[in-house]
Amino acid sequence: MTKTAILGYGTVGSGVAEVLCGHADSIARKADGPIALKYICDVRDFPDSPYQDLFTKDFSVIERDPEVGIVVETIGGIGVALDFTRRCLRAGKSVVTSNKELVAMHGYELTHLAAENGVCYLFEASVGGGIPIIRPLTQCLAANDLLEITGILNGTTNYILTRMARAGAPFAEALKEAQANGYAERDPSADVEGHDACRKICILASIAFGRHIYPDQVPTEGISHITPTDMDYAEQSGRKIKLLGRAVLMPDGTVSACVGPHLVDLENPLAGVEDVFNGITVRGDAIGDVMFYGRGAGKLPTASAVVADVIDLARNREHRKPLLWEKGGPDAVSAQPMATRWYVRAQTRPEELRTALGGGQLLARRGNENGETACITAGALTPEELRQRLGALQPLSVLRVLD
C-alpha cells in the first residue's frame, strides 16, 4: 500500500482528497495496489470536512513518518511550499504539485534534489490543469526535436477575451463578469497581466528545450489595455485576439519566448479555443504540429492531473526516470527578442501609418471615425525595430500577430 499526504487544503488540495478517496477502488487497480491518504496538513480548521480525522497542523509529523512515500503540495506560492518541498525530498519522499510559481522559479533545483535523494518531483497539473501536456512532451514526443510551443495557457483571460469579442463588452465589464462566475480572483492581476501564462510557458520551455527559463527572462504583457475597437479590427481582418505564451528554439540553441495578446487567424486551431478552455500547440521536427485542448483549471480537472502523477509514482516508483533539465542563465535565452508581425492602431492618416511601418495591410472596421487607423505590418519586426519605425508616432494599441 502507498500512503500519501496533502499539504494545503484549498481548492486543489480538497479536490485531490475527494478524488483519492472517492475513486479509491479504480485508483488501486490502476496503481497496482491501494493508495491511502494518511494526512492533510493545513494551519486552518475544517470542522465540516469529511476527512476531519486526517488533519494535522504540524508538518514535521508528515516529514518524520516513514510510511508516507508521496506528498502532494497544493499550498501555492514559494515561501512555505518551497521549504516543505525541500524537506520532503530530503526525507526520501516524492512530491507531486500543481504549484506553477514554484516550478517556474525552482524547478531545476527541486528536480535535481529529488534525483539526488532517489525520489521524484512531478508537476503535470502545474500547466494546463487537467490537460495532459508534460508527460506527452517527455514521453509521447520523445522521438522529436521540439521546435516551438504556443498556447492559450490561462482560462481567465481567455474567458474575458471571449466575452469581449462576443458581447462587445469593455475589459472592465468582462472582468467583472468573470469574477462573478468564479473564473477570476478578487485580485486578478496574476491572470490579466500575463504572469500566470508566463510561469507556464517557462515550465514548458524548460522541459522542451532542456535549460531552465525563468519568468524574468520572458517579456510579458497582459490584456487590460485591449479594447472593443481592437476586437472589431481583429474580426474585420479574419482574426481573434488571444493571450498567448510562446517559446521558440532558435538556430543557435537559445530560446526566444514571450507572453502577450496576439491576433490569431481564424484558420489557426487556437482561434477556436473559447471561454475558460486552454489550447497548446507543440511543433516537432518529425511530427509537425500537435494540439492539446481542454479545461485548464478548476478543482477536479487539476486534481485529476495531480492524482495521475500519484498513480504514476505508486506504480513505477522503482523505475521512474527523473524529469530533469539543465541549469538556466542569461545565455539560455536569445539576445534578440522575438520578431513577429504587428497590429498597430493610431490616431493618424492611413498612408502616414502605412509609410511609417514600411508597408502593410490597412484594416477597416464598422463605425471607424476621428481619423483612427489600424495596420498590420508586412514583415516580422522585433519590438525595438517597431519602435524605431513608429518614431514620434504615439500608437493607441500595439499587438503581436501570430503567423
C-alpha positions in Angstrom: 0.0 0.0 0.0 1.2 3.5 -0.9 0.5 6.2 1.8 0.2 9.8 0.9 -0.2 13.2 2.5 -1.6 16.5 1.2 -0.1 19.9 2.1 -2.7 22.6 1.8 -6.5 22.1 1.8 -7.6 24.8 -0.6 -9.5 24.3 -3.9 -7.0 21.9 -5.4 -6.0 20.1 -2.2 -9.6 19.4 -1.3 -10.1 18.1 -4.9 -7.2 15.7 -4.5 -8.6 14.3 -1.3 -12.0 13.9 -3.0 -10.6 12.1 -6.0 -8.2 9.9 -4.0 -10.9 8.8 -1.5 -13.9 8.8 -3.9 -12.2 6.7 -6.6 -10.1 4.5 -4.3 -11.1 1.2 -5.9 -10.3 2.3 -9.5 -7.1 4.0 -8.4 -6.0 0.9 -6.7 -6.5 -1.1 -9.9 -4.5 1.4 -11.9 -1.7 1.8 -9.4 -1.3 -2.0 -8.8 -2.2 -1.5 -5.2 -4.2 0.8 -2.8 -3.2 4.4 -2.3 -4.3 5.6 1.1 -4.5 9.2 2.2 -2.9 9.4 5.7 -2.6 13.1 6.5 -3.8 16.5 5.4 -1.7 19.4 6.6 -3.2 22.9 7.0 -3.0 25.6 9.6 -6.7 26.3 9.3 -9.6 24.3 10.8 -12.1 22.5 8.7 -14.7 21.2 11.1 -17.1 20.2 8.3 -14.6 18.2 6.2 -15.4 14.5 5.8 -11.7 13.9 6.3 -11.5 15.5 9.8 -9.6 12.6 11.3 -6.7 13.1 8.8 -5.8 16.7 9.6 -2.7 17.9 11.3 -1.2 21.4 11.7 2.3 20.0 12.3 4.2 19.4 9.0 7.0 17.6 10.8 4.6 14.7 11.6 4.5 14.0 7.8 8.2 14.7 7.4 9.2 12.1 10.0 6.6 9.4 9.1 8.5 6.7 7.1 5.2 5.3 5.9 4.4 8.4 3.8 6.1 7.9 0.4 4.3 10.5 -1.7 3.4 14.1 -0.6 1.0 16.3 -2.6 1.9 20.0 -2.3 -1.0 22.3 -3.1 -0.1 25.2 -0.8 0.8 27.5 -3.6 3.4 30.3 -3.7 7.0 30.0 -2.9 7.7 30.5 0.8 6.4 27.7 2.9 5.8 25.5 -0.2 9.5 25.6 -1.1 10.6 24.9 2.4 8.3 21.9 2.8 9.1 20.5 -0.6 12.8 20.6 0.0 12.3 18.9 3.3 10.1 16.2 1.9 12.6 15.4 -0.9 15.5 15.2 1.5 13.4 12.9 3.7 13.1 10.5 0.7 9.5 11.3 -0.2 8.4 12.0 -3.7 6.5 15.2 -4.2 3.6 16.0 -6.6 2.5 19.6 -7.1 0.2 21.9 -9.0 2.2 24.9 -8.0 3.3 26.6 -11.2 5.0 29.5 -9.5 7.3 27.2 -7.5 8.1 25.0 -10.6 8.8 28.0 -12.8 11.2 29.6 -10.2 12.8 26.5 -8.6 12.1 23.5 -10.9 15.7 23.0 -11.8 16.7 22.8 -8.1 13.8 20.6 -7.0 14.0 18.1 -9.8 17.8 17.6 -9.2 17.2 17.5 -5.4 14.7 14.7 -5.9 17.1 12.8 -8.1 19.9 13.1 -5.6 17.6 11.5 -3.0 16.3 8.7 -5.2 12.7 10.2 -5.4 10.7 12.2 -8.0 9.3 15.7 -8.3 6.3 15.7 -10.6 4.1 18.6 -11.7 1.7 17.6 -14.5 -1.0 19.8 -13.0 1.2 23.0 -13.0 0.5 23.6 -16.7 -2.9 23.3 -18.3 -4.8 22.0 -15.2 -6.3 18.7 -16.3 -4.8 18.8 -19.8 -2.0 16.2 -20.2 1.0 18.1 -21.6 4.1 17.5 -19.6 4.0 13.7 -19.9 3.4 13.9 -23.7 6.3 16.3 -24.1 8.7 13.9 -22.2 7.3 10.6 -23.4 5.0 10.6 -26.4 7.0 13.2 -28.3 10.4 12.0 -27.2 11.5 11.0 -30.7 11.2 14.6 -31.8 13.4 17.6 -31.5 10.9 20.1 -30.3 11.0 23.4 -32.1 8.1 25.6 -30.8 5.4 25.7 -28.2 2.5 28.2 -28.4 -0.5 28.2 -26.1 -3.5 29.7 -24.6 -2.4 29.0 -21.0 -4.8 30.9 -18.9 -8.5 30.3 -18.8 -9.5 33.5 -17.0 -8.0 35.8 -19.7 -9.4 33.6 -22.5 -12.9 33.9 -20.9 -12.5 37.7 -20.7 -11.4 38.0 -24.3 -14.2 35.7 -25.5 -16.8 37.8 -23.7 -15.3 41.0 -25.2 -15.4 39.5 -28.7 -18.9 38.0 -28.4 -20.7 40.8 -26.5 -18.6 43.8 -27.4 -18.0 44.4 -23.7 -15.1 46.5 -22.5 -12.4 44.9 -20.5 -13.6 46.0 -17.0 -17.1 44.7 -17.6 -15.9 41.3 -18.9 -13.5 41.0 -15.9 -16.4 41.8 -13.5 -18.4 39.0 -15.2 -15.5 36.6 -14.9 -15.2 37.3 -11.2 -19.0 36.9 -10.7 -18.8 33.5 -12.3 -15.8 32.4 -10.2 -13.3 32.4 -13.1 -11.3 35.4 -11.8 -9.9 36.1 -8.4 -10.7 39.2 -6.4 -7.2 40.3 -7.3 -6.9 39.1 -10.9 -3.5 40.7 -11.7 -1.6 37.4 -12.0 -4.0 36.4 -14.7 -4.8 39.6 -16.6 -1.2 40.9 -16.5 0.1 37.7 -18.0 2.2 36.4 -15.1 0.3 33.1 -14.8 0.8 32.3 -18.5 4.4 33.4 -18.2 5.1 30.8 -15.5 3.5 28.1 -17.5 5.4 28.8 -20.7 8.6 28.9 -18.7 7.9 25.4 -17.4 7.1 24.1 -20.9 10.2 25.7 -22.4 12.5 24.3 -19.7 11.2 20.8 -20.4 11.1 21.0 -24.2 14.4 22.8 -24.8 16.5 21.4 -21.9 17.5 24.5 -19.9 15.7 26.4 -17.2 13.9 29.5 -18.4 13.0 32.0 -15.7 9.9 34.3 -15.7 12.0 37.4 -15.6 13.7 36.4 -18.8 10.3 36.4 -20.7 8.8 39.7 -21.9 5.3 39.6 -20.6 2.2 41.7 -21.4 -1.4 41.4 -20.2 -4.8 42.2 -21.7 -6.1 45.1 -19.6 -5.4 47.5 -22.4 -7.4 45.6 -25.1 -10.5 47.5 -26.2 -13.7 46.6 -28.2 -12.2 48.6 -31.0 -9.2 46.3 -31.2 -11.7 43.4 -31.2 -13.5 44.9 -34.1 -10.4 45.4 -36.2 -9.3 41.8 -35.5 -12.7 40.5 -36.6 -12.7 42.5 -39.8 -9.2 41.1 -40.6 -10.4 37.5 -40.1 -8.7 37.1 -36.7 -9.3 36.8 -33.0 -7.3 38.3 -30.1 -5.8 35.6 -27.7 -3.3 35.9 -24.9 -0.5 33.5 -25.9 2.6 32.2 -24.3 5.2 31.3 -27.0 8.7 29.7 -26.8 10.8 29.1 -29.9 14.1 27.2 -30.2 16.5 29.4 -32.2 19.2 28.1 -34.6 21.9 28.8 -32.0 20.2 26.7 -29.4 18.9 29.6 -27.3 15.2 30.1 -26.6 13.1 33.1 -27.6 10.0 33.5 -25.5 7.2 36.0 -24.9 3.7 36.3 -23.4 1.2 38.8 -24.8 -2.0 39.3 -26.7 -1.8 38.2 -30.4 -4.1 38.4 -33.4 -4.7 34.8 -34.4 -6.0 33.8 -37.8 -9.4 32.1 -37.8 -7.9 29.1 -39.6 -5.5 28.5 -36.7 -7.0 26.0 -34.2 -6.1 28.3 -31.3 -8.6 30.8 -32.6 -11.4 28.3 -31.8 -10.4 27.9 -28.2 -13.0 29.8 -26.3 -14.2 30.6 -22.8 -12.2 29.1 -19.9 -10.6 26.4 -22.1 -6.9 26.2 -22.8 -5.1 25.1 -26.0 -1.4 24.3 -26.5 0.3 23.6 -29.8 3.6 21.8 -30.0 5.8 21.6 -33.1 8.3 18.8 -33.5 10.7 18.2 -36.3 9.2 14.7 -37.1 5.5 15.0 -36.2 4.9 18.6 -37.2 2.1 20.4 -35.2 0.1 18.7 -32.5 -2.5 20.3 -30.2 -3.7 19.7 -26.6 -7.0 21.1 -25.6 -9.2 21.1 -22.5 -10.1 22.8 -19.3 -7.0 24.4 -18.0 -8.1 25.0 -14.4 -10.7 24.1 -11.8 -10.9 21.9 -8.7 -11.4 18.5 -10.2 -9.6 18.8 -13.6 -6.5 20.0 -11.7 -6.9 17.3 -9.0 -7.2 14.6 -11.7 -3.8 15.6 -13.1 -2.3 15.6 -9.6 -3.7 12.1 -8.8 -2.5 10.8 -12.2 1.1 11.7 -11.1 0.5 10.0 -7.7 -0.7 6.8 -9.5 2.4 7.0 -11.8 4.7 7.2 -8.8 2.9 4.4 -7.0 3.1 2.1 -10.0 6.6 2.9 -11.2 8.4 4.1 -8.2 11.4 1.9 -8.6 11.7 2.5 -12.4 10.5 6.1 -12.9 13.2 8.1 -14.7 13.7 11.5 -13.1 12.4 14.5 -15.1 15.4 16.8 -15.4 16.8 19.7 -17.4 19.9 21.8 -17.2 20.6 25.0 -15.3 19.4 28.2 -16.8 21.2 31.6 -17.1 21.5 34.6 -19.4 22.9 32.5 -22.2 19.8 30.2 -22.3 17.6 32.9 -23.8 18.1 34.6 -27.2 19.8 38.0 -27.1 17.4 39.0 -29.9 13.7 39.4 -28.8 11.1 37.5 -30.8 10.3 39.1 -34.1 6.7 39.0 -35.3 4.3 40.9 -37.5 2.4 43.6 -35.6 -1.1 45.2 -35.4 -0.8 48.9 -34.8 -3.7 51.3 -34.2 -3.0 55.0 -34.2 -4.7 58.4 -34.5 -3.3 59.3 -37.9 -3.9 59.1 -41.6 -3.8 55.6 -43.2 -0.9 56.3 -45.5 1.1 58.0 -42.8 0.9 54.9 -40.6 1.5 52.5 -43.5 4.5 54.5 -44.6 5.9 54.6 -41.1 5.6 50.8 -40.9 7.3 50.3 -44.2 4.1 49.0 -45.8 1.5 46.5 -44.6 -2.2 45.7 -44.6 -4.6 48.6 -43.7 -7.6 47.5 -41.7 -11.1 48.8 -41.7 -14.0 48.4 -39.2 -17.6 49.5 -38.9 -18.0 53.0 -37.5 -14.4 54.0 -37.9 -14.1 57.7 -37.2 -12.0 60.5 -35.8 -9.0 59.8 -38.1 -8.2 56.4 -36.4 -6.2 54.0 -38.5 -5.0 50.4 -38.0 -2.5 48.4 -39.9 -0.7 45.0 -39.8 3.0 45.2 -40.7 4.2 43.5 -43.9 7.1 41.7 -42.2 8.3 40.5 -38.9 9.9 43.1 -36.6 11.4 43.0 -33.1 9.9 45.3 -30.6 12.8 47.7 -30.9 12.6 47.7 -34.7 8.9 48.5 -34.4 9.6 51.4 -32.0 12.2 52.8 -34.4 9.7 52.6 -37.3 7.0 54.4 -35.3 9.3 57.2 -34.3 7.4 60.1 -32.7 4.1 58.5 -33.6 2.2 57.5 -30.4 0.1 54.4 -31.1 -3.2 53.7 -29.4 -2.6 50.0 -29.4 0.2 47.6 -30.4 -0.4 43.8 -30.5 1.6 40.9 -32.0 0.3 38.8 -34.9 0.6 35.0 -34.9 1.6 33.7 -38.3 
